[in-house]
Amino acid sequence: MNLPSKIILTFFFLGVLTITIIPHGQFQDLFFNSINPPNLYSIILAQDSTENQENIQNNIEEKTDESDKEKVTEVEEAPVLLDGKTLFIIKTELGEISPKERAKDMSERIKEIAQEPRIYPDSLKVVDYKELKLIKADNSLIGTFTEEDAEAENLPFSELGNERLKQIEEGIIEFRESRTQQSIIWGIIKALIATTIAIIAWWLLNKVLPKIFDRIRRLQQERLRSVRLQGLQFLSGRQLAQIIATSFKIIRGFLIILLFYIYIPLVLSYFPWTQPLSIKLLQYFWSAINLVVNGIIGYIPNLFIIAVIGIFAYYSIRFSRLFFLGISRGAIRINGFYPEWADPTHNITVLIILGLAAVLIFPYLPASDSAGFQGISLFAGALFTLGSSTIIGNIISGIVLIYNRSFQVNDIINVNDKTGRVIEKTMLSTRIITPDNEIITIPNATLLVSDITNYNSVMRDTKNPLILKTTITLGYDVPWRKVHAILIDAANASEGIAKEPEPFVLQTSLDDFYVSYTLKVFTTTPEKMGIIYSQLHQNIQDKCNEADIEILSPHYSAVRDGHQITIPANYLPEDYKAPGFRLESLGDLFKKNENK
């Protein structure tokens, strides 16, 4: 059997099940009575029956006596039941007897008469007694009705008794017919048919529906894409397909439960002894549906307010995005507001809009005023307050860092002797990557109290290149002009150093044994500082060696006589030889001192 045939067969059996249910008048009456019965959830409370007609009359006279006192109380209506079905409703009191007590008493008497086959329904009659309408069966009193009952039903008092008599007779006839042998046999047959159809429908739901769902899932899985938001993947296509498959299983389970929930009351309704239970089961079902439907209908005004707030928040966020996008692109300019502030300010604005929308929506959420919901809110607030001091501090520090323009993403910074390029800047922390490819995460609260050196901000803010400097110390025997020329030549020979402005040299100190020369160069590529410094130092060594300048200080010493010079051999003449040691007599040494 192919899939379309199985689908058609499934709907065919469901249709047969529906046709079996709908034409059955008895179940149909029970079904619609269960949708909106008057207080069918509870069994009618016990009531005391009147002992005689005189006591009833006395109760009425006490009630109508205006000289005693006026009673203005709301009376709860109560149904008169027979075999679980409502015959009519009692809406008024009879003296001090409540409607529930009256309905309970009438229900018991009608049931006793219905169970007595010697009393025929046509033997029931209406008897006028003073200002009352009495319904009797032989000498047994069934019910008593007053003019107030007629007014509550909007009927003439003369017609009320006949109307109630007709309803009681029909109820007794139906009660007795439902207990005949033919009715019970027919109920068994219909129960067997309903059971067979339910089994076939259950089999189809377990066999055909999974194949249908698998076919749909395969078709959707071929077209499903991952769910992404701002580049972040929340669900992959495979996960989404799995969610759909799980949803199909839930739907199938719901249909199976619904099938048996319809089947059980249907079978119970075929037999008079189980009809009350059938009505209760249907009542529970419709009560749940009514609760949901009434809740949805009653929630529509709140839903409308939530929708208005949501729409306003949505378009506010869109306007904010367009506005700050114009600032970041330079289309919109505000004095004192820098373009790099646009994105973080937009994010903060979105959080404020969403927070305000959440505060406005909260009172309109279902059960928002319940004690449980409020308790959970207080508990969550306490946890957030006690455990988020560090988080709040980092968030505030992150906001301060944004607006004091300490650094931006891709800037080269130095923090706590750690130099690297900023690769991520969040509200809680900042991540930098060092030249050694080490990623360091620094809390924003730590950054706020630290000295931050930004090697890119000078070019961005002042349009001037960054200055790099290095210091070399040489002895006093080396002419300073020669040193300046050598250092500038070394700078010009290095890559990454700007030609304009030109490098320059400063003599920063005159120490005991050497002079400090500081070479300053300009660069527009701070990210290459390490390479620039390395090449610059290499070129300084080469240029000093070429000029026969030894870099001895500050902590290098040598006995010159008899020692090889420190300049590399490839810079020395081919016939160079280390000098020998010179020895002088002590007398010659003393003579030199005397001459001085």
Protein Blocks (a to p, Z undefined) as FASTA:
>chain_A
ZZklmmmmmmmmmmmmmmmmmmmmklmmmmmmmmmcghklbccddddddfbfklmmmmmm
mmmmmklpccddddddddddeehiafbdcfbdehjacfklmmmmmmmmmmmmmmmmkbcf
klpccddehjaccddehjacfbdcdfklmmmnopafklmmmmmmmmmmmmmmmmmmmmgm
klmmmmmmmmmmmmmmmmmmmmmmmmmmmmmmmmmmmmmmmmpccddeehiafbdfklmm
mmmmmmmmmmmmmmmmmmmmmmmmmmmmmpmklmmmmmmmmmmmmmmmmmmmmmmmmmmm
mmmmmmmmmmmmmmmmmmmmmmmmmmmnopaccehiafklmmmmmmmmmmmmmmmmmmmm
mmmpghklpmklmmmmmmmmmmmmmmmmmmmmmmmmmmmmmmnomacehiacdeehiacd
dfbdcfkbccdddfkopacdddfklmmmpccddfklmmmmnopacdddddddddfklcfk
lmmmmmmmmmmmpghiafbdcdddddfbdcfkbccdddddddfblklmmmmmmmmmmmmm
mmmmmnopacfbfkbccdfehpacfbdfklpcfkbccdddddddfklmmmmmmmZZ
